[in-house]
Amino acid sequence: MTEALMFDLDNTLYSEKSGMETRVLRAINEFVGAILDLPPDKANRVRREGVRYYGTTLEWLIFEKGFDDSEAYFSYIHPEEEAELLGPDPELKAILDSLPYPKIVLTNSPFEHAQRVLAALGVEDRFQAIYDIRFNGLVGKPHPKSFLRAIEAAGFKVESTVFVDDLPKYILGYQALGGRSILKDEGRRFLDKGFERIESLAELNFLL
Ligand SMILES: [Mg+2]
């Protein structure tokens, strides 16, 4: 039985068509390129190869590349004006309000990014709490602890908390704990992978 909802932030609470994540990714590749002394496109290839074994690019940089300035990383990839690509989303607000469960956000981004995004969308008061990458000691999804710490802090239980994310890697991580997860597959990229999936959050009403 569903008693609570745990949402990813980026490309889950807003559309990938916003261009927000594309911009973040460009900044990540610039940052990685500067550290590894590579042009951004080459940095992207190296990063994508390396990050397969980690939850995030930052983790990979820390554990494989000896990087130790996470705050510089966050401020470069999440500049203060970053949420300008997003605007108020009354439909999202209505969808959230139609789901009668307490809700939290679990994100591999820093808190200030999540705050800016939720404020831009106009839904910051619809969530009980935001659990960010610092909360998880910079080791985020799909590590079991990242899910478990957020759920415990929120007073939820894995067996009754449904997790919604746009990345299969994180969906699988929560499933491994015995939790129910739903993939937001806006781009219809994972039709045949056997995930419980939706293309927009409005569909949650039919599944919960
Ligand atoms: Mg996401």
Residues whose N, C-alpha, C, O or C-beta is under 5 A from the ligand:
A	BS01	MG	D8 L9 D10 N11 T12 D166
